[in-house]
Amino acid sequence: MRNTTEYEWDIEMVDKHGDILDHDFSDKLQSLKIHSEYPHNWQDEKIVSRELTLVKSVGNEYQGVVERTWAYINTDGLPSEFENGDSVPKRFAAEFARNREWAMQFASDVTRS
C-alpha cells in the first residue's frame, strides 16, 4: 500500500510541565491567527504557553499514520528541516514568511533535537 504525506499547522497549548493539553490544527496558517487576536478565548489556567509547529504525517489507509515529525517555530522562525531531518517544503516557508509578524509570538524557546 502506498503512503501519502500530509502537512498541517498546529498550535499546541502547553502546561507548566511541558505537557501538551490541547491542539488547534489547520491546513492554512492564517486560520490560526485568531490565537493572536483573541488570546483570552484560548486561555486556561493550566496553559502557560502556546507553540506553533508544522506537522508532517506519513501514512496509508491500511496502517494509518506510520510516521509523524514536527518543525517547531523557534526564535529564528520556521526551521528548514523537520525533527527527523526531512526538508520543510518551500511552500510552507513562504506561507510562514507571509504570516511571520503575528506567528512569531508562538515561537518555542525549547531546544529540540
C-alpha positions as CSV (number, residue, x, y, z in Angstrom):
1,M,0.0,0.0,0.0
2,R,1.3,3.4,-1.0
3,N,2.0,6.0,1.7
4,T,0.7,9.6,1.4
5,T,2.1,12.7,3.1
6,E,0.0,15.4,4.7
7,Y,1.1,18.6,6.4
8,E,-0.8,20.8,8.8
9,W,-0.1,23.7,11.1
10,D,-0.7,23.2,14.8
11,I,-0.8,25.4,17.9
12,E,-0.1,23.3,20.9
13,M,-1.4,24.5,24.3
14,V,1.3,23.6,26.9
15,D,1.2,23.4,30.7
16,K,4.0,24.3,33.2
17,H,5.4,20.8,33.0
18,G,5.7,20.9,29.2
19,D,2.8,18.6,28.6
20,I,0.6,19.3,25.6
21,L,-3.0,19.8,26.8
22,D,-4.7,20.7,23.6
23,H,-4.1,21.3,19.9
24,D,-5.6,23.5,17.2
25,F,-4.8,22.1,13.7
26,S,-5.3,23.9,10.4
27,D,-4.3,23.4,6.8
28,K,-3.7,27.2,6.5
29,L,-1.6,29.1,8.9
30,Q,-3.7,32.2,8.5
31,S,-6.6,30.3,10.1
32,L,-4.7,30.1,13.4
33,K,-4.2,33.9,13.6
34,I,-7.3,34.0,15.9
35,H,-4.9,32.8,18.7
36,S,-3.1,36.1,18.5
37,E,-6.2,38.3,18.1
38,Y,-8.3,36.7,20.9
39,P,-5.8,35.1,23.3
40,H,-8.4,35.2,26.2
41,N,-10.7,32.7,24.3
42,W,-7.9,30.1,24.3
43,Q,-6.5,30.7,27.8
44,D,-7.0,28.1,30.5
45,E,-5.4,28.5,34.0
46,K,-3.3,25.3,33.2
47,I,-2.0,26.6,29.9
48,V,1.3,28.6,30.2
49,S,2.3,28.8,26.6
50,R,1.2,28.1,23.0
51,E,3.7,26.8,20.5
52,L,3.4,26.8,16.7
53,T,4.6,23.9,14.7
54,L,4.3,22.4,11.2
55,V,3.4,18.7,11.4
56,K,4.2,16.2,8.7
57,S,2.3,12.9,8.8
58,V,3.0,9.9,6.5
59,G,0.6,7.0,6.3
60,N,-1.8,4.9,4.4
61,E,-5.3,3.6,4.6
62,Y,-4.3,0.2,5.9
63,Q,-1.8,1.2,8.7
64,G,-2.9,4.7,9.4
65,V,-0.1,7.2,10.3
66,V,3.2,5.4,10.2
67,E,5.5,8.4,10.8
68,R,5.0,11.9,12.2
69,T,7.5,14.6,12.6
70,W,7.5,18.3,13.6
71,A,9.1,21.6,12.7
72,Y,8.6,23.9,15.7
73,I,8.8,27.6,15.1
74,N,11.8,28.9,17.1
75,T,13.3,32.3,17.7
76,D,14.8,32.3,14.2
77,G,11.4,31.4,12.6
78,L,10.4,28.2,10.7
79,P,13.3,25.7,10.6
80,S,14.4,24.4,7.2
81,E,14.1,20.8,8.4
82,F,11.7,18.7,10.5
83,E,13.0,17.0,13.6
84,N,13.7,13.8,11.6
85,G,15.9,15.7,9.1
86,D,13.3,15.9,6.3
87,S,13.3,19.2,4.5
88,V,10.4,21.6,5.0
89,P,8.7,22.2,1.7
90,K,9.3,25.7,0.3
91,R,5.6,26.5,0.1
92,F,5.4,26.3,3.9
93,A,8.4,28.6,4.4
94,A,6.7,31.1,2.1
95,E,3.4,30.8,4.0
96,F,5.2,31.3,7.2
97,A,7.0,34.4,5.8
98,R,3.6,35.9,4.9
99,N,2.4,35.4,8.5
100,R,5.6,35.9,10.4
101,E,4.7,39.1,12.1
102,W,1.9,37.6,14.2
103,A,3.1,33.9,14.1
104,M,6.4,34.6,15.9
105,Q,4.7,35.2,19.2
106,F,4.2,31.4,19.2
107,A,7.9,30.6,18.8
108,S,9.1,27.9,21.1
109,D,12.1,28.7,23.4
110,V,12.7,25.0,23.9
111,T,15.7,23.4,22.1
112,R,14.6,20.3,20.3
113,S,16.8,17.8,18.5
